[in-house]
Amino acid sequence: MKIVFANKDFYVKSGVERYMFDLRDLLVEHGHEVIPFAMRDGRNEPTGWDRWFVSPVRTDVPAISWQGLRTVGRYMYSFEARRKFGALLRESRPDLVHVQNIYHQISPSILPVARRRGIPVVMTAHDFKLIAPNYGLFHDGQVCRHTRPDRYWEAVRHRCVRGSVAASAVCAAEMSLHRLLGLWRDNIDLIVAPSAFVAATLKDYGIDSKKIVRVPHFIDTSSWKPSYEGSYALYVGRLSPEKGIETLVRAAATVGDLPVRVVGIGPDGERLRRLADDLNLRNVTFVGYRSGEQLHQEYAGARFVVVPSLCYETFGLTTLESYAAGKSVIASRMGGLSEIVEDGRTGRLVSSGDVEELAEAMAGLWNDPKSCERMGRLARQIAERDYSPERHYQKIMRVYRKALERKK
């Protein structure tokens, strides 16, 4: 099968791209051809298809400038992307298009192009952009559900996007136009939801449930050597408010000398470091960015992993990595996390933002290494059994075949 992967970036920028490249490699291993469509960028992986990539979109220019107005226009509808995507489809003649994240920089202007050519479109819902201007459903330190399909402009009143009236207005207008034109609704055959929570949320916001298929992400455990002991608690991920690291730092202040390592970078990094200094915490270490073998070593040295998110997580790749490494997980009951972490079996589930409850869970696992080991071993078994590459491949191929059948 020949499949086009459409995503704004063609380098590993976030968990979206990590999944996309892992899936690409998995499909190629099974004899399929994967053709990328993305923005031009010097960080992109090498590909012979980049002559059809779209020009980069800058998001840091003032909206009142000419360049800013052009950027807003491309958010709404990209004629360049539509034209180049059509040329790519004519050249590659794919069987199917799999969309990851294309909003803003590419826009859904490309979707009718595939539909007119009779090519089925599958989309993975990595966030909530299909249903809300604020695609993370998180604003001002808490979950944001102010908007509905007929009330996108509530985002402006509540400043749901970046706390800005202007940014919220742009995203609300974008959503309203796309809904009016039916760009998402009429041109996507099937939507892959990584968790039951995502599937239920999309349905609750009016997405046709017949289009939604749940397919959890996967991890290749063969590249992870499990370790069932450890000498610190670990956080891995972006340092931003919605990830709840402040809750972890404050919990660390109440658990004595329990060492905590924070792996990652992000816009909240400096504030979190100042908070740790203000609390005089000697047990919290900010490690910075890690990848590859260095990241594996961070996991290997941990007794357990903490995922203290305040936002709805669509799935939780960090949890899967923890399982592959043989680690139990303490996670917030937010979104898809509560579907992966089995409370009392592979870790603990706690209320988001609750410092006392998180501290209690951390102290409980820290002081019971035998339970940690038991949970970690079960977590590894679950990763091998339920989240294997082959299992994911079979499920995604069923989605592809179903999409192809709908076009007949």
N, C-alpha and C positions, 0 to 999 in steps of 0.2 A: 504494500500500500504506500502511496505517496501522500505525505501530510505536510501542510504548511502550518508552522507555528508562528502566530502573530503576538508580539509582545513589545512594549515600548523600548525595553533595553535588551541587548544581546551580550551582556556580561553579568557576572554575579553581583547584583546590587542589594538583593534582599532574599528572603526565603522563597519568593515567587520564582526568581531566576534559578535558585538552587533546585527547586522542584522541576522547572522546565528543562534544565540541562540533564538532570537525572532521568527524566522521562524520555528525552531525546535519545540518550545513550541506551536506554532499555529498549526502545523501539528499533534502533539501529541494530542492536544485538540480535533482534528477532527478524532481521532482513528487510525492514521498512526504510524508506527514505524520508528524512525530515528536512524541510526547506524553511529557513527563517525569514521573517519580515519584521523589521524594527527600525529604530532611528540610527543614523550614522553617529558613530562615537569612536574616538581613538582607543577606548578601553574594550571595544567589542572583540569577541572571539573571531578568529579568521574564518571567512566563508566566501565562497565564490558567488554568492547571491547578493552581496551588499550593494551592487550597483542599482538595485531597486529600493534600497533603504531610503527613508525620508530624511529630510534635513532636520537637524536638532532643534528643539524648542526650548528657549530660555524662559524660565519662570520667575526670574529675579529682576525683571524690568518694570518700571512704573506703568500702570494701565493707561495713564493719560498720555503716554508717549506714542508715537506712530508704531514703534516696534511692539509696544505693549498692546495696542489695539489689534495688531496682526496676530499676536499670540492668543488673545481672547477669541479672535475669529477662528483660529485653528482649533481651539478647544471645542468650539461649537461644531465645526464641520471642516475637515481638511480635504480640500480639492487635490492637493499634492498627493496625499496618502491614497485617495481614491484612484487617482490616475496611475500611480506607481504599483499599487496592489493589482490593478487590472492587468498591467503589463506583466507582472510576476506570474499571475494565474495563466495568462496566455502562453508564457514561455514554459512554465513548469507542468501545467495540466495536472493538478493534484486531484486526488480522490476526495480529500476532506481538508477543512481548515479547523485548526484548534487554536482558539483565542485564549490568551492568558490575560494580561492587563494592557489595554490599549487606550483607555480614556485619557483625555487631555492631549498627550503628545501625538497620538495617531488618530484617535477619535473613531467612533463607530461608523464613519462615512465609508469604511471599507466593506462593511457587512453586506449591503445590497449588491455589491459587485459580485460576491460569491453566489448570492441567491440567484441573480440573473443568469449565471452560468450553470445553475443546477448543482452547485457544490455545497454539500451539507456543512453546517458550522456548529462546532461544539465549543462551549466556553467553560472554563473552570472559574468558579467564583472564589477568588482569593480574598475578597473583602466584600463590602456591601454597596459598591458603587452602582449596582443595578437598581437599588431601591432608595438611595439617599444622597443628597449633595455632599454630606460629610461621610465619606466612604468607610471611616473607621467606627462610626456611631459612638464617638467619644469626643467630649468637649468640656472645657472648664473643669477638668478633674473628675468627670463622671460620665456614665453612659448617656448618650444623646439620642433621644427618639422623638424629637420635636416635629419632624417632617413625615408626611405621608405622600402617596402618589399624587393626590390632588392638593397638597399643601406644601410644595417645595419652598414657597416663599417664606414659610415659617423660619427657614434657616437664616434669612436676613434679619428678621426681628430678634432672633436669639444669638446672632453672630456665630453660627455653628461651625463655620470654616475658619480656622486660624484666629478666632476672636475678632474677625474683620467683617465689616458691613460690605465692603467692596468685593472681597474674595467670596463671601457667602452669596452675594448677588450674582456674580459670574457663574458660580457652580449651580445655583438655583435656575438661572436662565438656561444654562447648558442642559440640565436635566429636563426642563420643561420643553425645550426644542426637540430633544431626542425622543421624548414621550409623544409629542405631537406628530413627529415624522415616523414613529414606530421603528426607529433604527435598531434598538435592541429587541423589542417585542416581536417584530415581524421577520427578523433575519437570523435568529438563533434557533437551531433545531433542538438542542439539548444543553442543559446546564449541569455541570459536574459540581456537586456540593461536597466539600471534604468532610463534613460532619453532619449529623442529624440536626444539630442546632442551626447550621446555615440553611439547610433545606427547609426547616420549619419557619425560619425568619423570612426567607424569600417568599414562601407561600403566604405568610401572614401579611406581607406587603403587596400581595396581588399577583405574584408570578404564578403562571400556570403550573400546577403540581405535576402534570403529565410530562412536563419538560425537564423536571429535576431528577437527577440520579445521584445517589450518594456513593462516592468512591473515596475512601480515606487515602491519605498519602502513604508513602512507603519508605523503607530504609534498607540498605544492603548491609546486613549485620556481619557479613564476611569480612568487611573492611574495618570492623570494630573488635578489639580484643577486650572482653569484659573483665572488670576488676570489681570485686565485691567488698573491698575495704576502702577506707579513705580517711583523710585527716582534716577535712573542711567542708563547709556547705558552699554550694556553687550556684551562681546565677550566670547564664549565658544569653546575651541578646542585646538589642538596641537600648541605649540609655535615653529613654524618653518618658514623659509623664505617664502615658497610658500603660506602661509596662510595670508600674507599681514598685520600682526599686526603692523609693522613699520608704514604703512600708517595710521592706526588707531591712534597710539601714536602721530604722527605728526599732525594729524587732531585735536586731543584733545588739542594740544597746541594753537589752534586758536579759540576755542569755549568757552572761558572764564572759568567759574567755573563748567561747565557741568561734573558731575562725571562719570568716566568710570571704570568699573571693568573687569579685564581680568582673566578668569578662564581657567586653563590648565597648563601643563608643556611641556617641549620640549627643543631641542638643542639650540634654539634661546633665551631662557628665560633670561639668564644673560645679553646678549647684549641688549635686549629690556629694561631691568631694568636700565642699564647704560644710555641708550638713554633718558629714562624718567627723570633720575637724571640730565643729561646734559642740558635738556630743562627746568629743574626746575619745573616739573609738580607735583602739589600737588593734582590734580584731577584724577590721574590715579593710581589705586590700583591693584597690581598683587596678586591674591588670592591663586594661586596654584591649585592643583588637587581637584576636587569635584566629588562626585558620589551620587547616591541614593537620599535620602531626602535632603541632603545638596545642591545637584545640583538643585533640584526642587525649593528650597528656593532662590537660586541665580536667577533663571528665574523669580520667582514670584515677586521679588523686582525690576525688570528692567522695565523701561518705553518702551524700544525697544532693539532689538538685532542687532549687526553689524556682518556681514560676509564679510570681506574685501579681499577675496582670490585673489591672483595673478595668480593662476593655474586654469586649467580646473577642476572644481568639477564635478564628475560623477553624483552626485545627490544633497547631502546637508542635512544630517540627523539633523544637528543643526537647520536648518530652520524648519523642521517638529517639532522638540521639541519646538521651539519658538511658532509655531502656536498652538500646544497643550496647551501651557502655556498662550495663549491669547495675544501674543506679535506680534507687527509689526516688520518687518525685513528690514534693509538696507543692500543690498548685491551687490557685483560686478556682472557685466554682464559677467560671466565666466561659461561656460559649462552649466550644468543642473540647476544652480541657477536661471537663467532668465526664466526658465519654471515654477518654483514654486512661486517665488515672482512676484506678479502682481503690476507693478509700479503705484503708486497712489491709489491702492486699498488695498493691504495688506502690503505695505511698499514702499521702494524706490530702484531703480536700479541705480548704479553709475558706472563710468568707473574705471577699476581696476588700482590701483596705483595713482589715482588722489586725492591728499590730499585736495585740495580746494573744489572739488565737494563733497567728502565725508563729509567734515566739514560743508558744506552748508546743506546737507541732514540731518545731525545730529542736527544742530541748528534748522532746520525747524520743525522736529518732536518734539524736546525738547520744543520748544516754542508754540506748538499746541497740548496740551494733549488731546483735544477732538478728533482730527483727529487720534491720536495714539490709543485712545480707540476704535474708529470706525473701524480702520484697524485691530486691535487686535481681535475684535469680529468676523469680517469676516474671519480672518485667522483661528480662532478656528472652525468656521463652515465648512470651506474648509477641514481642517484636519479631522473632523468627517465624512464628506461626501465623499471626494475623496481619502483619505489615510487610511481608516479604515482597521483593520485586516481582516475582512470578505471579503472586496473587494479584498484585496491582495490575500487571500486564493483562491478565485474563479479564479483569473487570473493565479496564479502559477499552479493551478491544470489543467487549460486548456493547459498550457505549458507542464506539465508532460504527459497529455493524448496525446498531439500531438507528443511528442517524442516517446511514446510507439507505436503509430500508424505507425510512420516512420520505426519501426523495424519489422513490420509485413510483 
